[in-house]
Structures are given as C-alpha cells and as structure tokens.
Amino acid sequence: MSSQLSRDIVDEPVPVDVPDERTYETEANADVDRALVDAIEAAEQADNSYLAGLLANELGSHYYDTR
C-alpha cells in the first residue's frame, strides 16, 4: 500500500542534470554509478519512463553526494 501512496504523490520524477563524464574517488562509487546507468537503460528499454526517471534521480544524488 505504501508503494502506491508514493506513486500517487510523485507523478513524475524531477529531471537531474549530471555530466556525461563522471569521476569518483573510489572504485566502489564508480561501480554503483555503472549499475545505476545499466538499470536506467534497462528501464528505458522496457518503456518504463517512470522507473528510469527515479533511477536517474538516484544517479544524480549518488554523483553529487560522493564527489
């Protein structure tokens, strides 16, 4: 039920602007970046723009929180 509530509140994710070339201090953070990018691409291929947008927001948060 809570997931439905979250979906009702957040109709569309807010677009995040992250650079195409991202560098991280640790390999672990770079690994998370690659995994998020792969997940975004998979969501886009599945025509799930909502999930792709949420994952893009997570990518932005990860990038700006760890650089």
Gaussian input, Z-matrix of N, CA and C with variables (Angstrom, degrees):
# hf/3-21g

backbone

0 1
 N
 C     1     B1
 C     2     B2     1     A1
 N     3     B3     2     A2     1     D1
 C     4     B4     3     A3     2     D2
 C     5     B5     4     A4     3     D3
 N     6     B6     5     A5     4     D4
 C     7     B7     6     A6     5     D5
 C     8     B8     7     A7     6     D6
 N     9     B9     8     A8     7     D7
 C    10    B10     9     A9     8     D8
 C    11    B11    10    A10     9     D9
 N    12    B12    11    A11    10    D10
 C    13    B13    12    A12    11    D11
 C    14    B14    13    A13    12    D12
 N    15    B15    14    A14    13    D13
 C    16    B16    15    A15    14    D14
 C    17    B17    16    A16    15    D15
 N    18    B18    17    A17    16    D16
 C    19    B19    18    A18    17    D17
 C    20    B20    19    A19    18    D18
 N    21    B21    20    A20    19    D19
 C    22    B22    21    A21    20    D20
 C    23    B23    22    A22    21    D21
 N    24    B24    23    A23    22    D22
 C    25    B25    24    A24    23    D23
 C    26    B26    25    A25    24    D24
 N    27    B27    26    A26    25    D25
 C    28    B28    27    A27    26    D26
 C    29    B29    28    A28    27    D27
 N    30    B30    29    A29    28    D28
 C    31    B31    30    A30    29    D29
 C    32    B32    31    A31    30    D30
 N    33    B33    32    A32    31    D31
 C    34    B34    33    A33    32    D32
 C    35    B35    34    A34    33    D33
 N    36    B36    35    A35    34    D34
 C    37    B37    36    A36    35    D35
 C    38    B38    37    A37    36    D36
 N    39    B39    38    A38    37    D37
 C    40    B40    39    A39    38    D38
 C    41    B41    40    A40    39    D39
 N    42    B42    41    A41    40    D40
 C    43    B43    42    A42    41    D41
 C    44    B44    43    A43    42    D42
 N    45    B45    44    A44    43    D43
 C    46    B46    45    A45    44    D44
 C    47    B47    46    A46    45    D45
 N    48    B48    47    A47    46    D46
 C    49    B49    48    A48    47    D47
 C    50    B50    49    A49    48    D48
 N    51    B51    50    A50    49    D49
 C    52    B52    51    A51    50    D50
 C    53    B53    52    A52    51    D51
 N    54    B54    53    A53    52    D52
 C    55    B55    54    A54    53    D53
 C    56    B56    55    A55    54    D54
 N    57    B57    56    A56    55    D55
 C    58    B58    57    A57    56    D56
 C    59    B59    58    A58    57    D57
 N    60    B60    59    A59    58    D58
 C    61    B61    60    A60    59    D59
 C    62    B62    61    A61    60    D60
 N    63    B63    62    A62    61    D61
 C    64    B64    63    A63    62    D62
 C    65    B65    64    A64    63    D63
 N    66    B66    65    A65    64    D64
 C    67    B67    66    A66    65    D65
 C    68    B68    67    A67    66    D66
 N    69    B69    68    A68    67    D67
 C    70    B70    69    A69    68    D68
 C    71    B71    70    A70    69    D69
 N    72    B72    71    A71    70    D70
 C    73    B73    72    A72    71    D71
 C    74    B74    73    A73    72    D72
 N    75    B75    74    A74    73    D73
 C    76    B76    75    A75    74    D74
 C    77    B77    76    A76    75    D75
 N    78    B78    77    A77    76    D76
 C    79    B79    78    A78    77    D77
 C    80    B80    79    A79    78    D78
 N    81    B81    80    A80    79    D79
 C    82    B82    81    A81    80    D80
 C    83    B83    82    A82    81    D81
 N    84    B84    83    A83    82    D82
 C    85    B85    84    A84    83    D83
 C    86    B86    85    A85    84    D84
 N    87    B87    86    A86    85    D85
 C    88    B88    87    A87    86    D86
 C    89    B89    88    A88    87    D87
 N    90    B90    89    A89    88    D88
 C    91    B91    90    A90    89    D89
 C    92    B92    91    A91    90    D90
 N    93    B93    92    A92    91    D91
 C    94    B94    93    A93    92    D92
 C    95    B95    94    A94    93    D93
 N    96    B96    95    A95    94    D94
 C    97    B97    96    A96    95    D95
 C    98    B98    97    A97    96    D96
 N    99    B99    98    A98    97    D97
 C   100   B100    99    A99    98    D98
 C   101   B101   100   A100    99    D99
 N   102   B102   101   A101   100   D100
 C   103   B103   102   A102   101   D101
 C   104   B104   103   A103   102   D102
 N   105   B105   104   A104   103   D103
 C   106   B106   105   A105   104   D104
 C   107   B107   106   A106   105   D105
 N   108   B108   107   A107   106   D106
 C   109   B109   108   A108   107   D107
 C   110   B110   109   A109   108   D108
 N   111   B111   110   A110   109   D109
 C   112   B112   111   A111   110   D110
 C   113   B113   112   A112   111   D111
 N   114   B114   113   A113   112   D112
 C   115   B115   114   A114   113   D113
 C   116   B116   115   A115   114   D114
 N   117   B117   116   A116   115   D115
 C   118   B118   117   A117   116   D116
 C   119   B119   118   A118   117   D117
 N   120   B120   119   A119   118   D118
 C   121   B121   120   A120   119   D119
 C   122   B122   121   A121   120   D120
 N   123   B123   122   A122   121   D121
 C   124   B124   123   A123   122   D122
 C   125   B125   124   A124   123   D123
 N   126   B126   125   A125   124   D124
 C   127   B127   126   A126   125   D125
 C   128   B128   127   A127   126   D126
 N   129   B129   128   A128   127   D127
 C   130   B130   129   A129   128   D128
 C   131   B131   130   A130   129   D129
 N   132   B132   131   A131   130   D130
 C   133   B133   132   A132   131   D131
 C   134   B134   133   A133   132   D132
 N   135   B135   134   A134   133   D133
 C   136   B136   135   A135   134   D134
 C   137   B137   136   A136   135   D135
 N   138   B138   137   A137   136   D136
 C   139   B139   138   A138   137   D137
 C   140   B140   139   A139   138   D138
 N   141   B141   140   A140   139   D139
 C   142   B142   141   A141   140   D140
 C   143   B143   142   A142   141   D141
 N   144   B144   143   A143   142   D142
 C   145   B145   144   A144   143   D143
 C   146   B146   145   A145   144   D144
 N   147   B147   146   A146   145   D145
 C   148   B148   147   A147   146   D146
 C   149   B149   148   A148   147   D147
 N   150   B150   149   A149   148   D148
 C   151   B151   150   A150   149   D149
 C   152   B152   151   A151   150   D150
 N   153   B153   152   A152   151   D151
 C   154   B154   153   A153   152   D152
 C   155   B155   154   A154   153   D153
 N   156   B156   155   A155   154   D154
 C   157   B157   156   A156   155   D155
 C   158   B158   157   A157   156   D156
 N   159   B159   158   A158   157   D157
 C   160   B160   159   A159   158   D158
 C   161   B161   160   A160   159   D159
 N   162   B162   161   A161   160   D160
 C   163   B163   162   A162   161   D161
 C   164   B164   163   A163   162   D162
 N   165   B165   164   A164   163   D163
 C   166   B166   165   A165   164   D164
 C   167   B167   166   A166   165   D165
 N   168   B168   167   A167   166   D166
 C   169   B169   168   A168   167   D167
 C   170   B170   169   A169   168   D168
 N   171   B171   170   A170   169   D169
 C   172   B172   171   A171   170   D170
 C   173   B173   172   A172   171   D171
 N   174   B174   173   A173   172   D172
 C   175   B175   174   A174   173   D173
 C   176   B176   175   A175   174   D174
 N   177   B177   176   A176   175   D175
 C   178   B178   177   A177   176   D176
 C   179   B179   178   A178   177   D177
 N   180   B180   179   A179   178   D178
 C   181   B181   180   A180   179   D179
 C   182   B182   181   A181   180   D180
 N   183   B183   182   A182   181   D181
 C   184   B184   183   A183   182   D182
 C   185   B185   184   A184   183   D183
 N   186   B186   185   A185   184   D184
 C   187   B187   186   A186   185   D185
 C   188   B188   187   A187   186   D186
 N   189   B189   188   A188   187   D187
 C   190   B190   189   A189   188   D188
 C   191   B191   190   A190   189   D189
 N   192   B192   191   A191   190   D190
 C   193   B193   192   A192   191   D191
 C   194   B194   193   A193   192   D192
 N   195   B195   194   A194   193   D193
 C   196   B196   195   A195   194   D194
 C   197   B197   196   A196   195   D195
 N   198   B198   197   A197   196   D196
 C   199   B199   198   A198   197   D197
 C   200   B200   199   A199   198   D198

   B1=1.4393
   B2=1.5320
   B3=1.3013
   B4=1.4591
   B5=1.5271
   B6=1.3460
   B7=1.4526
   B8=1.5207
   B9=1.3288
   B10=1.4597
   B11=1.5215
   B12=1.3296
   B13=1.4485
   B14=1.5186
   B15=1.3320
   B16=1.4569
   B17=1.5194
   B18=1.3071
   B19=1.4627
   B20=1.5225
   B21=1.3292
   B22=1.4594
   B23=1.5228
   B24=1.3126
   B25=1.4583
   B26=1.5279
   B27=1.3100
   B28=1.4630
   B29=1.5211
   B30=1.3306
   B31=1.4608
   B32=1.5184
   B33=1.2997
   B34=1.4603
   B35=1.5267
   B36=1.3232
   B37=1.4605
   B38=1.5315
   B39=1.2997
   B40=1.4581
   B41=1.5248
   B42=1.3489
   B43=1.4689
   B44=1.5288
   B45=1.3148
   B46=1.4553
   B47=1.5200
   B48=1.3174
   B49=1.4515
   B50=1.5245
   B51=1.3156
   B52=1.4617
   B53=1.5196
   B54=1.3270
   B55=1.4596
   B56=1.5287
   B57=1.3226
   B58=1.4673
   B59=1.5236
   B60=1.3062
   B61=1.4655
   B62=1.5225
   B63=1.3337
   B64=1.4625
   B65=1.5199
   B66=1.3224
   B67=1.4627
   B68=1.5237
   B69=1.3283
   B70=1.4560
   B71=1.5217
   B72=1.3343
   B73=1.4596
   B74=1.5201
   B75=1.3362
   B76=1.4674
   B77=1.5253
   B78=1.3104
   B79=1.4605
   B80=1.5260
   B81=1.3231
   B82=1.4662
   B83=1.5304
   B84=1.3171
   B85=1.4646
   B86=1.5225
   B87=1.3179
   B88=1.4628
   B89=1.5301
   B90=1.3287
   B91=1.4623
   B92=1.5288
   B93=1.3275
   B94=1.4654
   B95=1.5295
   B96=1.3194
   B97=1.4634
   B98=1.5297
   B99=1.3371
   B100=1.4655
   B101=1.5287
   B102=1.3204
   B103=1.4642
   B104=1.5329
   B105=1.3174
   B106=1.4687
   B107=1.5223
   B108=1.3280
   B109=1.4672
   B110=1.5301
   B111=1.3207
   B112=1.4689
   B113=1.5284
   B114=1.3269
   B115=1.4636
   B116=1.5307
   B117=1.3191
   B118=1.4713
   B119=1.5259
   B120=1.3194
   B121=1.4648
   B122=1.5340
   B123=1.3239
   B124=1.4699
   B125=1.5271
   B126=1.3132
   B127=1.4660
   B128=1.5241
   B129=1.3281
   B130=1.4653
   B131=1.5268
   B132=1.3285
   B133=1.4609
   B134=1.5290
   B135=1.3081
   B136=1.4652
   B137=1.5313
   B138=1.3231
   B139=1.4699
   B140=1.5216
   B141=1.3218
   B142=1.4569
   B143=1.5319
   B144=1.3350
   B145=1.4625
   B146=1.5257
   B147=1.3280
   B148=1.4627
   B149=1.5247
   B150=1.3300
   B151=1.4623
   B152=1.5228
   B153=1.3176
   B154=1.4637
   B155=1.5266
   B156=1.3204
   B157=1.4634
   B158=1.5166
   B159=1.3298
   B160=1.4734
   B161=1.5305
   B162=1.3261
   B163=1.4648
   B164=1.5292
   B165=1.3156
   B166=1.4681
   B167=1.5241
   B168=1.3351
   B169=1.4677
   B170=1.5189
   B171=1.3311
   B172=1.4654
   B173=1.5283
   B174=1.3212
   B175=1.4640
   B176=1.5216
   B177=1.3112
   B178=1.4665
   B179=1.5169
   B180=1.3159
   B181=1.4643
   B182=1.5332
   B183=1.3044
   B184=1.4665
   B185=1.5307
   B186=1.3132
   B187=1.4615
   B188=1.5261
   B189=1.3045
   B190=1.4669
   B191=1.5282
   B192=1.3320
   B193=1.4637
   B194=1.5283
   B195=1.3318
   B196=1.4611
   B197=1.5273
   B198=1.2781
   B199=1.4670
   B200=1.4942
   A1=110.87
   A2=118.45
   A3=120.33
   A4=111.85
   A5=118.30
   A6=119.47
   A7=110.55
   A8=117.65
   A9=120.53
   A10=109.99
   A11=117.22
   A12=121.31
   A13=110.02
   A14=117.60
   A15=120.95
   A16=110.81
   A17=116.84
   A18=120.51
   A19=110.63
   A20=118.01
   A21=120.50
   A22=111.48
   A23=117.00
   A24=120.93
   A25=110.74
   A26=117.48
   A27=122.07
   A28=107.82
   A29=116.46
   A30=119.93
   A31=111.84
   A32=116.87
   A33=121.50
   A34=108.84
   A35=117.63
   A36=119.86
   A37=111.19
   A38=116.07
   A39=121.55
   A40=108.25
   A41=117.62
   A42=118.78
   A43=111.64
   A44=115.69
   A45=121.87
   A46=108.54
   A47=115.92
   A48=120.63
   A49=109.26
   A50=116.99
   A51=121.76
   A52=107.92
   A53=117.30
   A54=119.55
   A55=111.55
   A56=115.72
   A57=120.14
   A58=111.53
   A59=117.19
   A60=122.61
   A61=108.54
   A62=116.13
   A63=121.25
   A64=109.15
   A65=116.12
   A66=120.87
   A67=108.54
   A68=114.27
   A69=121.43
   A70=108.97
   A71=115.90
   A72=120.92
   A73=112.18
   A74=117.50
   A75=119.96
   A76=110.46
   A77=115.18
   A78=120.93
   A79=110.62
   A80=116.97
   A81=120.35
   A82=110.89
   A83=117.35
   A84=120.31
   A85=110.99
   A86=117.77
   A87=121.49
   A88=109.77
   A89=117.27
   A90=121.37
   A91=110.98
   A92=116.66
   A93=120.55
   A94=109.53
   A95=116.84
   A96=121.56
   A97=109.94
   A98=116.52
   A99=120.22
   A100=111.32
   A101=116.97
   A102=120.54
   A103=110.87
   A104=116.83
   A105=120.12
   A106=111.11
   A107=116.79
   A108=120.29
   A109=110.08
   A110=117.15
   A111=120.73
   A112=110.74
   A113=117.11
   A114=121.11
   A115=110.79
   A116=117.28
   A117=121.13
   A118=109.85
   A119=116.34
   A120=120.44
   A121=110.98
   A122=117.55
   A123=121.01
   A124=110.38
   A125=117.57
   A126=120.83
   A127=110.58
   A128=116.69
   A129=120.20
   A130=110.78
   A131=117.59
   A132=121.17
   A133=111.33
   A134=116.30
   A135=121.39
   A136=111.40
   A137=117.24
   A138=122.82
   A139=112.60
   A140=116.58
   A141=121.31
   A142=107.72
   A143=115.44
   A144=120.15
   A145=111.95
   A146=116.52
   A147=119.44
   A148=110.36
   A149=116.68
   A150=120.57
   A151=110.77
   A152=117.68
   A153=120.87
   A154=110.81
   A155=116.30
   A156=120.35
   A157=112.66
   A158=115.88
   A159=119.28
   A160=110.86
   A161=115.68
   A162=119.90
   A163=110.96
   A164=117.37
   A165=120.68
   A166=110.60
   A167=116.08
   A168=119.22
   A169=110.81
   A170=116.54
   A171=120.45
   A172=110.82
   A173=116.52
   A174=120.50
   A175=109.95
   A176=117.08
   A177=120.79
   A178=111.55
   A179=116.77
   A180=120.23
   A181=110.51
   A182=115.87
   A183=120.22
   A184=110.24
   A185=116.97
   A186=120.83
   A187=111.34
   A188=117.22
   A189=119.90
   A190=112.76
   A191=118.15
   A192=120.80
   A193=112.86
   A194=118.24
   A195=119.67
   A196=114.44
   A197=118.39
   A198=117.82
   A199=112.28
   D1=-40.08
   D2=-178.48
   D3=-65.18
   D4=-32.01
   D5=178.13
   D6=-66.57
   D7=-36.23
   D8=176.72
   D9=-66.06
   D10=-41.11
   D11=178.16
   D12=-60.31
   D13=-45.43
   D14=179.01
   D15=-60.81
   D16=-41.66
   D17=-179.46
   D18=-65.98
   D19=-36.93
   D20=178.46
   D21=-67.05
   D22=-35.53
   D23=-177.77
   D24=-74.99
   D25=-40.42
   D26=-176.92
   D27=-106.70
   D28=92.90
   D29=-179.16
   D30=-70.67
   D31=-46.20
   D32=-179.56
   D33=-136.14
   D34=135.35
   D35=176.44
   D36=-64.60
   D37=151.63
   D38=176.49
   D39=-81.14
   D40=126.83
   D41=-179.45
   D42=-62.85
   D43=140.47
   D44=-179.33
   D45=-115.71
   D46=135.68
   D47=179.74
   D48=-99.28
   D49=107.11
   D50=175.95
   D51=-120.34
   D52=145.28
   D53=179.89
   D54=-66.07
   D55=151.60
   D56=177.12
   D57=-65.65
   D58=-37.12
   D59=178.64
   D60=-101.09
   D61=108.82
   D62=-179.08
   D63=-116.90
   D64=137.38
   D65=176.12
   D66=-121.66
   D67=149.05
   D68=-178.56
   D69=-129.86
   D70=155.17
   D71=178.86
   D72=-74.22
   D73=-27.97
   D74=-178.63
   D75=-122.29
   D76=151.46
   D77=178.08
   D78=-66.32
   D79=-32.55
   D80=179.20
   D81=-61.30
   D82=-41.34
   D83=178.18
   D84=-68.00
   D85=-36.26
   D86=176.01
   D87=-65.29
   D88=-37.28
   D89=177.75
   D90=-63.14
   D91=-42.33
   D92=178.11
   D93=-63.09
   D94=-41.49
   D95=178.15
   D96=-57.74
   D97=-49.53
   D98=-178.98
   D99=-62.07
   D100=-39.60
   D101=179.53
   D102=-65.45
   D103=-40.83
   D104=177.74
   D105=-64.60
   D106=-42.88
   D107=178.55
   D108=-61.86
   D109=-43.81
   D110=177.81
   D111=-60.78
   D112=-41.51
   D113=-179.67
   D114=-67.93
   D115=-38.18
   D116=176.86
   D117=-61.97
   D118=-46.52
   D119=179.83
   D120=-62.51
   D121=-39.79
   D122=178.72
   D123=-65.28
   D124=-41.79
   D125=178.57
   D126=-63.85
   D127=-40.74
   D128=178.17
   D129=-64.53
   D130=-40.95
   D131=178.59
   D132=-65.05
   D133=-29.56
   D134=178.74
   D135=-86.22
   D136=6.30
   D137=-178.34
   D138=59.62
   D139=34.96
   D140=178.46
   D141=-109.36
   D142=79.58
   D143=-176.77
   D144=-66.68
   D145=-29.92
   D146=178.61
   D147=-62.54
   D148=-50.15
   D149=179.40
   D150=-64.84
   D151=-41.05
   D152=178.38
   D153=-58.81
   D154=-40.08
   D155=178.52
   D156=-66.97
   D157=-41.86
   D158=177.56
   D159=-62.28
   D160=-43.55
   D161=179.36
   D162=-65.84
   D163=-36.45
   D164=176.70
   D165=-63.08
   D166=-38.83
   D167=175.81
   D168=-62.91
   D169=-40.78
   D170=177.59
   D171=-63.72
   D172=-39.53
   D173=177.43
   D174=-61.16
   D175=-44.88
   D176=178.07
   D177=-61.28
   D178=-45.19
   D179=178.70
   D180=-61.61
   D181=-45.22
   D182=179.64
   D183=-59.97
   D184=-47.58
   D185=-178.44
   D186=-61.44
   D187=-52.45
   D188=-174.81
   D189=-72.56
   D190=-24.17
   D191=178.59
   D192=-82.94
   D193=-17.98
   D194=-173.54
   D195=-118.32
   D196=4.91
   D197=-178.50
   D198=-89.52

